[in-house]
């Protein structure tokens, strides 16, 4: 991602300063400004616009998910502010609103704010499976739906939060020992 800095109206920054700043920002790692961490996924989805006369569904892939959002890659662009219905392969429906659409090479990345999630099978009342806790701690291996369900469950279940903390601690200890 290239971040461009524009001089404030009363700032005396020259065009060469702006180019120099832009170049140095491009080389440094971007600062994460998201409120929630993103979980990488690779799930096929179908996106349907909930507007009148919306046309054909759009096919895409969920690249990552947080508790409140999805980033989907698609061959077709979608405008900002559209109400969407996203269907995951396991018949889960996610309703949301498009927040942005950016061209990345020959495809588009669409940011979607989640409003509601409807699952065919609910995991309410049960604890997380051990393999889901391990995969969540590792940051890979769960589907978009599983990641959403794990994040939502961790909000209300202290026992599963403790299990996750235990797994994260166990997996970080060998890394600490090898660095000493």
C-alpha positions in Angstrom: 0.0 0.0 0.0 1.4 3.4 -0.9 0.5 6.2 1.5 0.6 9.7 0.1 1.0 12.7 2.4 -0.5 16.0 1.2 0.7 19.2 2.7 -1.7 21.0 4.9 -3.1 24.3 3.4 -0.9 26.4 5.6 2.2 24.2 5.4 5.1 25.3 3.4 6.2 21.7 2.4 7.5 21.7 -1.2 6.7 19.1 -3.8 10.2 17.6 -3.4 9.7 17.2 0.3 6.4 15.5 -0.4 8.1 13.0 -2.8 10.9 12.4 -0.3 8.3 11.7 2.5 6.3 9.5 0.3 9.4 7.4 -0.6 10.5 7.0 3.0 7.0 5.9 4.0 6.8 3.4 1.2 10.0 1.7 2.4 9.0 1.5 6.1 6.4 -0.9 7.5 2.9 0.6 7.7 1.4 1.2 11.1 -1.7 -1.0 11.8 -4.6 1.3 12.7 -7.3 -1.4 12.9 -9.1 -1.9 16.2 -9.2 -5.6 15.8 -6.7 -8.1 14.4 -7.3 -9.7 11.1 -7.4 -13.5 10.6 -6.2 -14.7 7.2 -8.6 -17.0 5.3 -9.1 -18.3 1.8 -12.8 -19.0 1.5 -15.0 -18.7 -1.7 -18.0 -16.5 -1.3 -20.9 -15.2 -3.4 -21.8 -11.6 -2.9 -25.3 -10.3 -3.7 -26.3 -6.7 -3.7 -29.4 -6.0 -1.7 -30.3 -2.9 -3.8 -33.2 -3.0 -6.2 -32.2 -4.1 -9.7 -28.8 -5.3 -8.4 -28.0 -7.7 -11.2 -26.0 -10.9 -11.0 -24.1 -12.1 -7.9 -20.4 -11.4 -7.6 -18.0 -14.3 -6.9 -15.0 -13.7 -4.6 -12.6 -15.0 -2.0 -12.5 -13.9 1.7 -8.9 -12.9 2.3 -9.2 -12.1 5.9 -11.8 -11.5 8.6 -12.1 -9.7 11.9 -15.0 -9.7 14.3 -16.5 -6.7 12.5 -15.3 -7.0 9.0 -14.2 -9.0 5.9 -11.8 -8.3 3.1 -12.9 -10.0 -0.1 -11.0 -10.2 -3.4 -13.1 -10.2 -6.5 -12.8 -9.7 -10.3 -15.6 -7.2 -10.2 -15.6 -3.8 -8.4 -18.3 -2.9 -5.9 -19.1 0.7 -4.9 -18.8 2.1 -1.4 -21.9 2.1 0.9 -23.7 -0.8 -0.8 -25.7 -3.2 1.4 -24.5 -6.8 0.7 -25.4 -10.4 1.4 -22.3 -12.6 1.5 -22.9 -16.4 1.3 -20.1 -18.7 2.6 -19.9 -22.3 1.4 -21.5 -23.8 4.5 -24.7 -21.8 3.9 -23.7 -19.0 6.4 -25.0 -15.6 5.5 -23.2 -12.4 6.4 -24.9 -9.1 5.9 -22.9 -6.0 5.7 -22.0 -2.8 4.0 -19.1 -2.2 1.5 -16.6 0.3 3.0 -14.1 0.5 0.2 -13.1 -1.1 -3.1 -9.5 -0.9 -4.2 -7.9 -2.2 -7.4 -5.1 -4.6 -6.7 -3.5 -5.7 -10.0 -6.3 -7.1 -12.1 -8.6 -7.8 -9.1 -10.4 -5.7 -6.5 -10.2 -5.8 -2.7 -13.5 -4.9 -1.0 -13.7 -4.0 2.7 -17.0 -5.1 4.2 -18.4 -4.0 7.6 -20.3 -6.9 9.1 -23.8 -6.1 10.4 -25.2 -9.6 11.0 -24.1 -13.3 10.7 -26.6 -16.1 10.3 -25.3 -19.7 10.6 -27.1 -22.9 9.8 -25.5 -24.5 12.8 -24.8 -22.6 16.0 -22.0 -23.3 18.4 -23.7 -21.5 21.2 -23.5 -23.1 24.6 -20.4 -25.2 23.8 -16.7 -24.6 24.3 -14.2 -24.2 21.5 -12.6 -27.4 20.2 -8.9 -27.8 21.0 -7.9 -27.7 17.3 -9.8 -24.5 16.8 -8.0 -22.9 19.7 -4.6 -24.0 18.4 -5.3 -22.9 14.8 -6.7 -19.5 16.1 -3.5 -19.0 18.2 -1.4 -19.9 15.2 -3.2 -17.3 13.0 -4.1 -19.6 10.2 -6.0 -22.7 9.3 -9.6 -21.7 10.1 -12.3 -20.8 7.6 -13.8 -17.3 7.7 -16.9 -18.6 9.5 -14.8 -20.6 12.1 -12.7 -17.5 12.7 -15.8 -15.3 13.3 -17.3 -18.0 15.6 -14.1 -18.3 17.6 -13.8 -14.5 18.0 -17.5 -14.2 19.1 -17.2 -17.1 21.5 -14.0 -15.7 23.1 -15.9 -12.5 24.0 -18.3 -14.3 26.3 -16.3 -17.4 27.5 -13.6 -16.8 30.1 -12.7 -20.5 30.1 -11.8 -20.5 26.4 -10.0 -17.2 26.7 -7.8 -18.9 29.4 -7.2 -21.9 27.1 -6.2 -19.6 24.2 -3.8 -17.6 26.5 -2.3 -20.9 27.6 -1.7 -22.1 24.0 -0.2 -18.7 23.1 2.1 -18.8 26.1 3.3 -22.4 25.3 4.0 -21.5 21.7 5.9 -18.3 22.5 8.1 -19.9 25.1 10.2 -22.0 22.6 10.7 -18.9 20.5 11.9 -16.9 23.5 14.3 -19.7 24.5 15.8 -19.9 21.0 16.4 -16.1 20.9 18.3 -16.1 24.2 
